[in-house]
Amino acid sequence: MATHMSRCRSWNRVQRFGIAAYRKYSSGCGYPNISLSSPLPGIPKPVFASVDGQEKYETKITTLENGLKVASQNKFGQFCTVGILVNSGSRHEAKYPSGIAHFLEKLAFSSTAQYGSKDEILLTLEKHGGICDCQTSRDTTMYAVSAEVKGLDTVVSLLSDAVLQPRLLDEEIEMTRMAVRFELEDLNMRPDPEPLLTEMIHAAAYRGNTVGLPRFCPVENIDKIDKNILHNYLRNYYSPERMVLAGVGIEHEQLVDCARKYLLNMRPAWGISTPANVDKSVAQYTGGIVKMEKDMSDVSLGPTPIPELTHIMIGLESCSFLEEDFIPFAVLNMMMGGGGSFSAGGPGKGMFTRLYLNVLNRHHWMYNATSYHHSYEDSGLLCIHASADPRQVREMVEIITKEFIQMTGTAGEMELERAKTQLKSMLMMNLESRPVIFEDVGRQVLSTGKRKLPHELCKLISNVTSSDIKRVTTKMLRSKPAVAALGDLTELPSYEHIQTALSSKDGRLPRMYRLFR
C-alpha cells in the first residue's frame, strides 16, 4: 500500500513538471530540474513593493511670535527625536577667540537653572528611556534628545533649560578645558588623519575667514575662554530667530504647545538684549596650501603596524547647498567615490567609482583615494584625499590632478546612472533613521525656512545629465586649488606646480630635471 502511494506521488510530480524536468535521487525523492533564471511553474507572479520616495507625512512648520521656528515630521513609533538647532558655529567666531563652539559642545547638558548636574539630567531622561547629545559643526550647533513620545513635555523643558539657562560653573569650564586638551592630543595621535586634514583643507581654502576658522579650539585659546566670553557670544548668537525646534515622531500641535510653554517667554541666563555683534560675513574662497611636517612612522605600532604614509588633500571651490548646481556636484562626488585600497565589496561599496577603477586598481602602492564634498550656505569645497609612501608623493599628486582634469570629459551613460542610483539609494537609506530625519528637517528649515522632501530630491538627482557634470567641473577648475599635506613632505611638489597641473589639458606636473638624485 505504501509503495503504491509513493508511486502515485512520483507520477503526480512527473505530470506536473514533465519527464525532462524530473530527476530521482538514490533516496527515492525527486526535485524539478528548472533553471534558476526561469519562474517556477504553479507559483503566483510576485508583486514587488515600489519605492517612490514619497513620505506619508508632510513636514509642518510654525513660526512663533519671538521668531523661533517649530518644525516637525510625524513618523510611526513610540519614540521621538526632538532638538534645538542654532545658527551658530566656528564660522561665527571671527570677533572671538576660536574654540567657543568646541567648548559649548563639551559643556552641553551640564548643570542648568533647573538641574543641579549632568547626572540629574541623565536620570530624568532615563525615566523616559531617553538619551541626549550635542554636536557642533562649522555653521550649526545641535542639541538633541531621543525619548518616549509620552515624555515630550519633559524633553522640551529640559532642552529649553540646557540651551538657554546653563550655569557654566567654573569647575565645569575647567573640566571642559581638560576634555578639549585630551581631544586635541588624540586628534594628533590617531591613525586616521581625515579629521585633521579636513581642518587643514578648510584653513587653506578659506584662509582666516568664516568656514576657514578652526573648528577645534587652538591650544593657545584653551585658557582664554571663560564664562564672560561664553555669555557674550551666547547673547549674540543664541537668539530665538536663529533657532529651530525640530521634532520627528510627534504631532505638530503638541510640539508647538510645548514650544510656547517653554521657549516663547524664557529669559536666557545671559539676559535679554538685541544682538549687536552678529557676524554676517560671506565665505571668501582664497585657495592656498597648509603643510604639516610630521613623523608618521609610529602612528600605529603593533604586530601589523600601518606603514608610514604621507597624506595629501587637494580641493577646489564647488557651490553652496542653496544653489541648483549642488545636486550635480553631489552626483559628481558619488561618481568619483573611492576608499581604501583594502576595501572589499561589490558595486554598492563603490568599487566601480572612478577613484577605484582609475587610481586604486591601477596603482597598487596607493593606500587611499577618496572624494569628499563639503557644502555650506555660501560656498562649497570638493576635494580628493590620497595617501601613499613618502617617496611616491609627487607621482600620487600627479595622479590626483589628472583625475580632476578628466572630470571635464563626458561621463558615460552607465557610469552616470550608477552614480545617480547610488546617491538616491544612500539618501533613502539614511532617511530610514529617525535621528537622520530630525537633522535633515532641522538643517533645511534653519537655512531655507522650508524642507525639500526625499521624492523632490530624487527627481532633481534623476534630472542630472552628463552636460551638467561637465559644466560644473569646468567652472570648478577655474578656482585656485586648496592643498593640505601631512607627513614626510620631502617629495611634495610646490603649490605653483600643482596649480599649473590643474590649469593644463592633461593634469601633468611640470617636469623637473635634477643633476644629482
Secondary structure as GFF3:
##gff-version 3
##sequence-region A 1 517
A	DSSP	alpha_helix	2	17	.	.	.	ID=ss1
A	DSSP	beta_strand	22	24	.	.	.	ID=ss2
A	DSSP	beta_strand	30	32	.	.	.	ID=ss3
A	DSSP	beta_strand	59	63	.	.	.	ID=ss4
A	DSSP	beta_strand	69	73	.	.	.	ID=ss5
A	DSSP	beta_strand	79	86	.	.	.	ID=ss6
A	DSSP	three_ten_helix	90	92	.	.	.	ID=ss7
A	DSSP	alpha_helix	100	107	.	.	.	ID=ss8
A	DSSP	alpha_helix	118	126	.	.	.	ID=ss9
A	DSSP	beta_strand	131	136	.	.	.	ID=ss10
A	DSSP	beta_strand	141	148	.	.	.	ID=ss11
A	DSSP	three_ten_helix	149	151	.	.	.	ID=ss12
A	DSSP	alpha_helix	152	164	.	.	.	ID=ss13
A	DSSP	alpha_helix	170	189	.	.	.	ID=ss14
A	DSSP	alpha_helix	194	205	.	.	.	ID=ss15
A	DSSP	three_ten_helix	210	212	.	.	.	ID=ss16
A	DSSP	three_ten_helix	219	221	.	.	.	ID=ss17
A	DSSP	alpha_helix	227	237	.	.	.	ID=ss18
A	DSSP	three_ten_helix	240	242	.	.	.	ID=ss19
A	DSSP	beta_strand	243	248	.	.	.	ID=ss20
A	DSSP	alpha_helix	252	262	.	.	.	ID=ss21
A	DSSP	beta_strand	288	293	.	.	.	ID=ss22
A	DSSP	beta_strand	310	317	.	.	.	ID=ss23
A	DSSP	alpha_helix	326	336	.	.	.	ID=ss24
A	DSSP	beta_strand	338	340	.	.	.	ID=ss25
A	DSSP	three_ten_helix	347	349	.	.	.	ID=ss26
A	DSSP	alpha_helix	354	354	.	.	.	ID=ss27
A	DSSP	pi_helix	355	360	.	.	.	ID=ss28
A	DSSP	beta_strand	366	375	.	.	.	ID=ss29
A	DSSP	beta_strand	380	388	.	.	.	ID=ss30
A	DSSP	three_ten_helix	390	392	.	.	.	ID=ss31
A	DSSP	alpha_helix	393	406	.	.	.	ID=ss32
A	DSSP	alpha_helix	413	430	.	.	.	ID=ss33
A	DSSP	alpha_helix	434	448	.	.	.	ID=ss34
A	DSSP	alpha_helix	454	462	.	.	.	ID=ss35
A	DSSP	alpha_helix	466	476	.	.	.	ID=ss36
A	DSSP	beta_strand	482	487	.	.	.	ID=ss37
A	DSSP	alpha_helix	495	503	.	.	.	ID=ss38
###
